[in-house]
Amino acid sequence: MGKKRISDKRRASAKAPTVAQRMSGLKVWQLLAGLLLVVGGTTLFVVLVSGVFDNPKATLDAEYFCSEKCDGEYMDLDASEYEKLVAEKKSFVVFVDQGGCTTADRLRGFVKDYASSHGFKVYRMMFEEMKKTSLHDFVKYYPSVAVISRGKVVGYLRADADEDSDAYNNYDAFLTWMQKYLK
């Protein structure tokens, strides 16, 4: 019986990992976890730098592009038409205006020039009409320009924001702002 106990102990100790074996197994897991962190961190860094999480850019629907040279004239838009376009998940640009507003003259010119030089049509909605739409959740003051992509507002100029003031006063700044939201 004494021999049996010794061989049972040897078998039990042979099955149980030694301290060295446990440590080497732990090191392998630590190395794998470290490698995973490095690869994951690097991938996340590359994704962030590439701009994947930047503002989404809109591609206007084909119906808004001119087959010939655009003259920069606006297409008038009312509240019900706007909501219909949003429900249909259309992609378009809308200029929020107020008749007789001299402070909007410069922006009116910027929008017309940009649209005609890039070959597309822009909607124009009066501010009072815009207040009846879901666009009013974003645009609080006029004049403004909103870029709608697949029925969602992806960008709009804020007349009350210092960071947008250059786009109201300088065509190059307006051009940069538009290019931030349009492909």
Disulfide bonds with the S-S distance in Angstrom:
Cys66-Cys70 1.45
